[in-house]
Amino acid sequence: MPRAPQTRPATELGPPRWRWLLKKETWGAALGLVSGITALALLSLLGGVVGGAIAGFWRRFFGWGVYPLVIIGLAASVRLLGGERAARWLYLRPVQVLGLELALLGCLGLLHLPYDAWNGLARAQAGDGGGLVGWGLVNILERAGGRLPAGLILFAAAVVGAALFFGITRALIRTAGEQFIAVVARRPLPGTGSEYREGPAPLRDEGPGTPPARPAWLDEEPPAPQTAATPVRREPPALPAKRPAAPAPPPAPRWRPPRSASLPSVELLAPAISSAADDADVRYQRQTIEETLAHFGVPAQVVEVQRGPTVTQFGVEPGFVERQTAGGTVLRRKVRVNRIAALSNDLALALAAPSIRIEAPVPGRALVGIEVPNRHTTMVNLRSVLESDGFRRVQSPLRIALGQDVSGRPVAADLAAMPHLLIAGATGTGKSVCINALITCLLMGNTPEMVKLVLVDPKRVELVNYNGIPHLLAPAVVEIEQTVAMLRWLCREMDRRYQEFAQAKVRHIEGYNALAGRRKAERLPYLAVFVDELAELMMVAPDEVERSLCRLAQMGRATGIHLVVATQRPSVDVVTGLIKANFPARIAFAVSTQIDSRVILDTAGAEQLLGRGDLLYMSSDANRLVRLQGCFVSDAEIGAVVDHWRQVAPAESEATTAVPWEALLDEEEGGSDEALLRQAMEIVRGAHQASASFLQRRLRIGYARAARLIEELEARGIVGPDPGGGRPREVYTPREEPPAGDTI
């Protein structure tokens, strides 16, 4: 079968010694040299015969239009020679170039229009008006239709060219035309309900026959019941000619108490920060993406641009590739999506970006999303999301603000619908800020009777600032043994609530609270549990913590118990399979490797995030990831909200010092019985090692009780003292034990 003729790429056309003519640097240098010499000649800085000849040559052709031409030539030279920054700031779209040329030709013709036909050519040769180019345009148009049509055509060309260059859209022109026509015709302006009058509006008779100022059906109230003695016939209100379809009724909202005056005002939070979009940078990146894909043989076009606070998403529509077979048939097929996704590193190199993320394809769209980091990021304040319509549409006491997506739209969610949230990421990527933002959202919209908080802070610096507010069941838990007791108490509280639901014959907390409201009984508050560091708990008491978390995650939703767990070590021994299965909603911040991303999200992508609040959110009811810029809340904003609640309910804040799980803690740390002590002695002698963590794993007890067993074994001479330095204790054999009277 004959082989198809091979074609060389466009960059290899011509002999190698002439290839330099195809480089943009060559054309830029030549254009700059010609423009610079012409500018010197026009300014009389290039004297002699040569300077006069050059100036006269260009003036003869373009007349007075040679001055803007020199400026355009110098700007084009700077764009070709100035590198990436100049190309970005001096970038013009093809339609802008066309508009500039059209406006320049129209101005050259208008400059030469005042001259008569007999001396027009002489003036052009002398360098006046529009030169030979302007004289030629005027001469052609005058012969075709006369002097007045020629002037109108040249003026229209100049105006249309300027509109194309400055980006004046048709909508703006149409709006201006409608306003002008409305003023001239003295009729109501579009979009307003007033009429144009030169003097004060005359008074109208507001009698029974006068129609109302707005349709009656907008302000109509239900009619009062009429008696038989005074029958009144009421005409139906006149509906508009084309009334839009009525929207679907919203779902019945959950029970929410009336807005309390004690809730903190949104003015306590910092106002939103707005930043102007860099259109020149976006245009340059758009052109670079298209040129890079075309260079690698992937025809595509950027048809959509969505700018967010951290990244800009370019919607790329794949093109078609034509291939000619041996028989001469041309096959046309669509570019595969994986070919675009495979060029992520090449696109990052061309855009000089630290990393880019390709969403192939965008869910629900026939586009491939290329997310490029912005050169100047915008911080998303918590207040900007709280005041958005998307946050108000979430009708739930546990609504939380997550941030803004790649198009700048605020994103909010319902913690009760998740029903639990897992947060993971490397150190310093924004996990603690995210937890503070979630807690602040709950404090801004709920009273202590509606939501109670349980905070676990092993680091002792993140969540202890909330101590003293009436929403806390107890001060922030900082000890590991207290955390284990707290999880046990939550499990018992869950069982107690289920027993109350069974007696009341309801299925969940919403039904129980609705029934309690009708019977004037006490409602059950929601319990939101925030754990700032899961890895620390899993290192000390893995079995107890995993068992309690999984049980709460499986059954706690109906009782109003919801968990928010964060960790900075997303490994399989911390985020186990059972924990992942019971936490469907997850937030992943930037991680170091793709393995960590797969542990959190079961897919890659988190390793390409930028940090500082950049996150991927996986909701429980969607099978796709959403990239967001998380909300930022400062320490001053948190302090203002906390101080508000401390001033509103100081008595309740003092009452929070009573720990509900104190009885379980005393029970766990109580004295050891003989059976458990004998079992610990057999385990220690059989394994020839002794430590609190070892007994904790083997006996499945808490750390505090295991440490007390070690102390009691040391007091009875079973094990030696702690040598320090992480070395194990010495285990005595029965012959090395003290006398029988001192043993058990």
KAMO-V539157 format. One record per residue. N is the residue number from 1. RES is the residue in one small letter. D_FIRST is the distance of its C-alpha to the first C-alpha in whole Angstrom. Layout:
BEGIN
n & res & d_first
N & RES & D_FIRST
N & RES & D_FIRST
END
This chain:
BEGIN
n & res & d_first
1 & m & 0
2 & p & 4
3 & r & 6
4 & a & 9
5 & p & 12
6 & q & 15
7 & t & 18
8 & r & 22
9 & p & 24
10 & a & 27
11 & t & 29
12 & e & 28
13 & l & 28
14 & g & 30
15 & p & 31
16 & p & 32
17 & r & 36
18 & w & 36
19 & r & 35
20 & w & 38
21 & l & 39
22 & l & 36
23 & k & 39
24 & k & 41
25 & e & 44
26 & t & 44
27 & w & 44
28 & g & 47
29 & a & 49
30 & a & 49
31 & l & 50
32 & g & 53
33 & l & 54
34 & v & 54
35 & s & 56
36 & g & 58
37 & i & 59
38 & t & 60
39 & a & 62
40 & l & 64
41 & a & 64
42 & l & 65
43 & l & 68
44 & s & 69
45 & l & 69
46 & l & 67
47 & g & 69
48 & g & 69
49 & v & 68
50 & v & 64
51 & g & 65
52 & g & 67
53 & a & 64
54 & i & 61
55 & a & 63
56 & g & 64
57 & f & 60
58 & w & 59
59 & r & 62
60 & r & 62
61 & f & 58
62 & f & 59
63 & g & 63
64 & w & 64
65 & g & 61
66 & v & 60
67 & y & 62
68 & p & 59
69 & l & 56
70 & v & 57
71 & i & 58
72 & i & 54
73 & g & 53
74 & l & 55
75 & a & 54
76 & a & 50
77 & s & 50
78 & v & 52
79 & r & 49
80 & l & 46
81 & l & 48
82 & g & 50
83 & g & 48
84 & e & 47
85 & r & 51
86 & a & 51
87 & a & 48
88 & r & 49
89 & w & 52
90 & l & 51
91 & y & 48
92 & l & 48
93 & r & 46
94 & p & 44
95 & v & 46
96 & q & 49
97 & v & 48
98 & l & 48
99 & g & 51
100 & l & 53
101 & e & 51
102 & l & 53
103 & a & 56
104 & l & 56
105 & l & 56
106 & g & 58
107 & c & 61
108 & l & 60
109 & g & 61
110 & l & 64
111 & l & 65
112 & h & 65
113 & l & 66
114 & p & 70
115 & y & 70
116 & d & 71
117 & a & 69
118 & w & 71
119 & n & 71
120 & g & 68
121 & l & 66
122 & a & 68
123 & r & 68
124 & a & 65
125 & q & 65
126 & a & 68
127 & g & 66
128 & d & 67
129 & g & 66
130 & g & 62
131 & g & 62
132 & l & 60
133 & v & 57
134 & g & 60
135 & w & 61
136 & g & 58
137 & l & 58
138 & v & 61
139 & n & 61
140 & i & 58
141 & l & 59
142 & e & 63
143 & r & 62
144 & a & 60
145 & g & 62
146 & g & 65
147 & r & 67
148 & l & 67
149 & p & 64
150 & a & 62
151 & g & 64
152 & l & 63
153 & i & 60
154 & l & 60
155 & f & 62
156 & a & 59
157 & a & 57
158 & a & 59
159 & v & 59
160 & v & 56
161 & g & 54
162 & a & 57
163 & a & 56
164 & l & 53
165 & f & 53
166 & f & 56
167 & g & 54
168 & i & 57
169 & t & 55
170 & r & 56
171 & a & 58
172 & l & 60
173 & i & 61
174 & r & 61
175 & t & 64
176 & a & 66
177 & g & 66
178 & e & 67
179 & q & 70
180 & f & 71
181 & i & 71
182 & a & 73
183 & v & 76
184 & v & 76
185 & a & 76
186 & r & 79
187 & r & 77
188 & p & 76
189 & l & 73
190 & p & 70
191 & g & 70
192 & t & 74
193 & g & 77
194 & s & 79
195 & e & 80
196 & y & 81
197 & r & 84
198 & e & 86
199 & g & 89
200 & p & 90
201 & a & 89
202 & p & 92
203 & l & 93
204 & r & 92
205 & d & 94
206 & e & 93
207 & g & 95
208 & p & 93
209 & g & 91
210 & t & 89
211 & p & 86
212 & p & 85
213 & a & 83
214 & r & 80
215 & p & 79
216 & a & 81
217 & w & 79
218 & l & 78
219 & d & 81
220 & e & 83
221 & e & 85
222 & p & 85
223 & p & 88
224 & a & 92
225 & p & 93
226 & q & 95
227 & t & 99
228 & a & 100
229 & a & 103
230 & t & 100
231 & p & 97
232 & v & 95
233 & r & 92
234 & r & 89
235 & e & 86
236 & p & 82
237 & p & 81
238 & a & 79
239 & l & 75
240 & p & 73
241 & a & 70
242 & k & 67
243 & r & 68
244 & p & 65
245 & a & 65
246 & a & 67
247 & p & 65
248 & a & 65
249 & p & 68
250 & p & 68
251 & p & 68
252 & a & 71
253 & p & 72
254 & r & 73
255 & w & 77
256 & r & 78
257 & p & 81
258 & p & 82
259 & r & 82
260 & s & 84
261 & a & 86
262 & s & 86
263 & l & 82
264 & p & 81
265 & s & 80
266 & v & 77
267 & e & 78
268 & l & 79
269 & l & 75
270 & a & 73
271 & p & 72
272 & a & 68
273 & i & 67
274 & s & 64
275 & s & 62
276 & a & 60
277 & a & 57
278 & d & 55
279 & d & 53
280 & a & 51
281 & d & 50
282 & v & 48
283 & r & 47
284 & y & 46
285 & q & 44
286 & r & 42
287 & q & 41
288 & t & 40
289 & i & 38
290 & e & 36
291 & e & 35
292 & t & 34
293 & l & 32
294 & a & 30
295 & h & 30
296 & f & 28
297 & g & 26
298 & v & 28
299 & p & 29
300 & a & 32
301 & q & 36
302 & v & 39
303 & v & 41
304 & e & 44
305 & v & 47
306 & q & 49
307 & r & 52
308 & g & 54
309 & p & 57
310 & t & 54
311 & v & 51
312 & t & 49
313 & q & 46
314 & f & 43
315 & g & 41
316 & v & 38
317 & e & 36
318 & p & 32
319 & g & 30
320 & f & 26
321 & v & 23
322 & e & 20
323 & r & 17
324 & q & 14
325 & t & 11
326 & a & 8
327 & g & 10
328 & g & 13
329 & t & 15
330 & v & 17
331 & l & 18
332 & r & 22
333 & r & 23
334 & k & 26
335 & v & 27
336 & r & 28
337 & v & 31
338 & n & 31
339 & r & 29
340 & i & 32
341 & a & 34
342 & a & 33
343 & l & 34
344 & s & 37
345 & n & 38
346 & d & 36
347 & l & 38
348 & a & 41
349 & l & 41
350 & a & 40
351 & l & 43
352 & a & 45
353 & a & 46
354 & p & 48
355 & s & 45
356 & i & 44
357 & r & 43
358 & i & 40
359 & e & 41
360 & a & 38
361 & p & 38
362 & v & 42
363 & p & 44
364 & g & 44
365 & r & 42
366 & a & 38
367 & l & 39
368 & v & 38
369 & g & 41
370 & i & 41
371 & e & 45
372 & v & 46
373 & p & 49
374 & n & 52
375 & r & 54
376 & h & 57
377 & t & 57
378 & t & 60
379 & m & 63
380 & v & 63
381 & n & 67
382 & l & 68
383 & r & 70
384 & s & 67
385 & v & 66
386 & l & 69
387 & e & 70
388 & s & 66
389 & d & 66
390 & g & 63
391 & f & 66
392 & r & 69
393 & r & 67
394 & v & 67
395 & q & 70
396 & s & 71
397 & p & 73
398 & l & 71
399 & r & 68
400 & i & 67
401 & a & 65
402 & l & 62
403 & g & 61
404 & q & 58
405 & d & 54
406 & v & 52
407 & s & 53
408 & g & 56
409 & r & 58
410 & p & 60
411 & v & 60
412 & a & 62
413 & a & 62
414 & d & 65
415 & l & 66
416 & a & 67
417 & a & 64
418 & m & 62
419 & p & 64
420 & h & 64
421 & l & 62
422 & l & 61
423 & i & 60
424 & a & 59
425 & g & 58
426 & a & 58
427 & t & 62
428 & g & 62
429 & t & 60
430 & g & 62
431 & k & 63
432 & s & 67
433 & v & 67
434 & c & 65
435 & i & 67
436 & n & 70
437 & a & 69
438 & l & 68
439 & i & 72
440 & t & 73
441 & c & 71
442 & l & 73
443 & l & 77
444 & m & 76
445 & g & 76
446 & n & 78
447 & t & 82
448 & p & 83
449 & e & 84
450 & m & 80
451 & v & 78
452 & k & 79
453 & l & 77
454 & v & 77
455 & l & 75
456 & v & 74
457 & d & 74
458 & p & 74
459 & k & 74
460 & r & 77
461 & v & 76
462 & e & 74
463 & l & 75
464 & v & 79
465 & n & 80
466 & y & 80
467 & n & 83
468 & g & 86
469 & i & 84
470 & p & 85
471 & h & 82
472 & l & 81
473 & l & 83
474 & a & 83
475 & p & 83
476 & a & 79
477 & v & 79
478 & v & 78
479 & e & 79
480 & i & 77
481 & e & 79
482 & q & 80
483 & t & 77
484 & v & 77
485 & a & 80
486 & m & 79
487 & l & 76
488 & r & 78
489 & w & 80
490 & l & 77
491 & c & 76
492 & r & 80
493 & e & 80
494 & m & 77
495 & d & 79
496 & r & 82
497 & r & 80
498 & y & 78
499 & q & 82
500 & e & 83
501 & f & 80
502 & a & 81
503 & q & 85
504 & a & 84
505 & k & 81
506 & v & 78
507 & r & 75
508 & h & 74
509 & i & 76
510 & e & 76
511 & g & 77
512 & y & 80
513 & n & 81
514 & a & 81
515 & l & 83
516 & a & 85
517 & g & 86
518 & r & 87
519 & r & 90
520 & k & 91
521 & a & 89
522 & e & 88
523 & r & 84
524 & l & 82
525 & p & 80
526 & y & 76
527 & l & 76
528 & a & 73
529 & v & 72
530 & f & 71
531 & v & 70
532 & d & 69
533 & e & 68
534 & l & 66
535 & a & 65
536 & e & 69
537 & l & 70
538 & m & 68
539 & m & 69
540 & v & 72
541 & a & 72
542 & p & 69
543 & d & 70
544 & e & 72
545 & v & 70
546 & e & 67
547 & r & 69
548 & s & 71
549 & l & 68
550 & c & 66
551 & r & 69
552 & l & 70
553 & a & 67
554 & q & 66
555 & m & 70
556 & g & 71
557 & r & 69
558 & a & 72
559 & t & 75
560 & g & 74
561 & i & 73
562 & h & 70
563 & l & 68
564 & v & 66
565 & v & 65
566 & a & 64
567 & t & 63
568 & q & 61
569 & r & 60
570 & p & 57
571 & s & 57
572 & v & 57
573 & d & 60
574 & v & 61
575 & v & 59
576 & t & 59
577 & g & 57
578 & l & 60
579 & i & 61
580 & k & 58
581 & a & 58
582 & n & 61
583 & f & 60
584 & p & 57
585 & a & 58
586 & r & 57
587 & i & 57
588 & a & 55
589 & f & 56
590 & a & 54
591 & v & 53
592 & s & 52
593 & t & 49
594 & q & 47
595 & i & 48
596 & d & 52
597 & s & 50
598 & r & 48
599 & v & 52
600 & i & 53
601 & l & 51
602 & d & 48
603 & t & 46
604 & a & 45
605 & g & 46
606 & a & 49
607 & e & 49
608 & q & 47
609 & l & 51
610 & l & 53
611 & g & 56
612 & r & 59
613 & g & 59
614 & d & 55
615 & l & 55
616 & l & 52
617 & y & 54
618 & m & 53
619 & s & 56
620 & s & 56
621 & d & 55
622 & a & 52
623 & n & 49
624 & r & 48
625 & l & 49
626 & v & 51
627 & r & 51
628 & l & 55
629 & q & 57
630 & g & 60
631 & c & 64
632 & f & 66
633 & v & 70
634 & s & 72
635 & d & 75
636 & a & 77
637 & e & 76
638 & i & 76
639 & g & 80
640 & a & 81
641 & v & 80
642 & v & 81
643 & d & 85
644 & h & 85
645 & w & 85
646 & r & 87
647 & q & 89
648 & v & 89
649 & a & 90
650 & p & 91
651 & a & 93
652 & e & 90
653 & s & 88
654 & e & 91
655 & a & 91
656 & t & 87
657 & t & 89
658 & a & 89
659 & v & 87
660 & p & 86
661 & w & 84
662 & e & 87
663 & a & 89
664 & l & 85
665 & l & 85
666 & d & 89
667 & e & 88
668 & e & 85
669 & e & 87
670 & g & 90
671 & g & 92
672 & s & 90
673 & d & 91
674 & e & 92
675 & a & 89
676 & l & 87
677 & l & 88
678 & r & 88
679 & q & 85
680 & a & 84
681 & m & 86
682 & e & 84
683 & i & 81
684 & v & 82
685 & r & 83
686 & g & 80
687 & a & 78
688 & h & 80
689 & q & 79
690 & a & 80
691 & s & 79
692 & a & 80
693 & s & 76
694 & f & 76
695 & l & 78
696 & q & 77
697 & r & 74
698 & r & 75
699 & l & 78
700 & r & 76
701 & i & 79
702 & g & 79
703 & y & 79
704 & a & 83
705 & r & 84
706 & a & 82
707 & a & 84
708 & r & 87
709 & l & 86
710 & i & 86
711 & e & 89
712 & e & 91
713 & l & 89
714 & e & 90
715 & a & 94
716 & r & 94
717 & g & 93
718 & i & 90
719 & v & 87
720 & g & 88
721 & p & 88
722 & d & 85
723 & p & 84
724 & g & 82
725 & g & 79
726 & g & 77
727 & r & 78
728 & p & 79
729 & r & 83
730 & e & 84
731 & v & 85
732 & y & 88
733 & t & 89
734 & p & 92
735 & r & 94
736 & e & 94
737 & e & 95
738 & p & 98
739 & p & 101
740 & a & 100
741 & g & 103
742 & d & 100
743 & t & 97
744 & i & 96
END
